[in-house]
Amino acid sequence: MASTFPTPDVTPNPEEGRRVAALDRQHVFHSWSAQAQISPLPIQAASGSYFWDYEGKRYLDFSSQLVNVNIGYQHPKLVAAIQTQAARMTTIQPSFADEQRSEAARLIAELAPGDLDQVFFTNGGAEATENAMRMARLHTGRHKVLTAYRSYHGATAGSITATGDPRRWPSEPGQSGIVHIWGPYPYRSPFHSTSEEEESARALQHLRDTIMVEGASTIAAIMLETVVGTNGILVPPPGYLAGVREICDEHGIVFIADEVMAGFGRCGEWFAVDHWGVTPDLITFAKGVNSGYIPLGGVVISRRIAASFQDRSYPGGLTYSGHPLACASAVASIGIYQEEGIIEHVRAMADTVLAPRLTEIAAKHPSVGDVRGLGFFWALELVKDRQTREPLVPFNAAGPAAAPMNAFAGACKERGLWPFVHFNRTHVVPPLTTTEAELHTGLDILDEALTVADQHASA
Ligand SMILES: Cc1ncc(COP(=O)(O)O)c(C=O)c1O
């Protein structure tokens, strides 16, 4: 059953748009930005897979905002559930038992693999990875955490240190004891592999070697994005996650799967690890759990780790842990996924639309070096030259160096498509409720806009 979204009342009102933008520039301090160099687009409405600016221009969203609006904008049943809970009880602090919190935890535990059956709720992803690392350290009595260079885990003190990408640099020196490793990336193999199997084996050997020299007895956890998100949609090659599981078991290391972006249907499974049949010890989630209608995240905890905190208190908490309004939205969201077959829709569209069309688009454009992904989680990696694989823009490009990617993004926006762009990649990550016809429309625009990137690539 397809989701039905309301048609918003959108009236062009550029004057109001200018007022909103001016206030924003005067008083809002934005994330990750040089404040004088940004001009945030004011948005007046959103519904389903679209949002509208104050000129009345509609954008088809191929980014799901920050890859979080999985259920689409303004899902009427989700909005109604929030309204019902707001009327019933908007807040109660974490040390009470609350009906919606209990129910959300039960549902999430039921969906999670293996013996992961308790949930610690947070307000978002960073607090989830932060607490997962804390749990692993206390459970093992060890300090170090291994994470991948190509990763993002959040922007709080521990989570930004765990992050591998350049957003970490300005926050260094960070928390002690975090060691970065290379994860598998067949297209740009750090291990000079020539096949997925080789990449998997060599990445596991690199992990073993790192553990050997760091000292297994000092390592609390290995925290990995099940499928690396912002840093490239890096789908683990066959055997990699099972190998990480085995290595963790061998050394008593906690395996944390960060599914803040990859979970809740994004990969065509409730949890991305289900795709490989691997059970981590802790799973972090946020984003898709309730599509960001109310801030929510958390850690799903295995019985073994939860047991560490039966008779000693867990030294972490948040005023809004398990916020009833947020939890009610998670309960409703999970129900909607089930009633509307959203995960089945993701699988079907991945097989019949996204995979074949993106492969076809990639073959046609000299600027596309690689296409990869699963579910509604795809990347096109843009290059100057398919032979040398030189990226279309350098690693971490900004300003004029990023011009070719900005021109490509501009070409998408001009045509009414909001793309996700990171470094030399565009990610195709629409809301999971995007219909087949909408996917085709977006892919047609993407196809056209890539001719702009082609101008910077050798034929
Ligand atoms: C894999 C992953 N972990 C953690 C985070 C941090 O989540 P938040 O921004 O909600 O703190 C993100 C955010 O993009 C993410 O993609």
The ligand as a Tripos MOL2 file, in Angstrom:
@<TRIPOS>MOLECULE
LIG
   16    16     1     0     0
SMALL
NO_CHARGES

@<TRIPOS>ATOM
      1 C1         26.7780    6.9330   10.5910 C.3       1 LIG1
      2 C2         26.4640    8.1410   11.4140 C.ar      1 LIG1
      3 N1         26.6940    8.1230   12.7340 N.ar      1 LIG1
      4 C3         26.4330    9.1710   13.5240 C.ar      1 LIG1
      5 C4         25.9060   10.3410   12.9990 C.ar      1 LIG1
      6 C5         25.6270   11.5010   13.8930 C.3       1 LIG1
      7 O1         24.2600   11.6800   14.0280 O.3       1 LIG1
      8 P1         23.6560   13.0720   14.5640 P.3       1 LIG1
      9 O2         23.9210   14.0850   13.4920 O.co2     1 LIG1
     10 O3         22.1980   12.7690   14.7560 O.co2     1 LIG1
     11 O4         24.3420   13.3940   15.8360 O.co2     1 LIG1
     12 C6         25.6450   10.4000   11.6160 C.ar      1 LIG1
     13 C7         25.0870   11.6300   11.0230 C.2       1 LIG1
     14 O5         25.0590   11.8250    9.8390 O.2       1 LIG1
     15 C8         25.9270    9.2800   10.8090 C.ar      1 LIG1
     16 O6         25.7070    9.2920    9.4910 O.3       1 LIG1
@<TRIPOS>BOND
     1     1     2 1
     2     2     3 ar
     3     2    15 ar
     4     3     4 ar
     5     4     5 ar
     6     5     6 1
     7     5    12 ar
     8     6     7 1
     9     7     8 1
    10     8     9 2
    11     8    10 1
    12     8    11 1
    13    12    13 1
    14    12    15 ar
    15    13    14 2
    16    15    16 1
@<TRIPOS>SUBSTRUCTURE
     1 LIG1         1 GROUP 0 **** ****
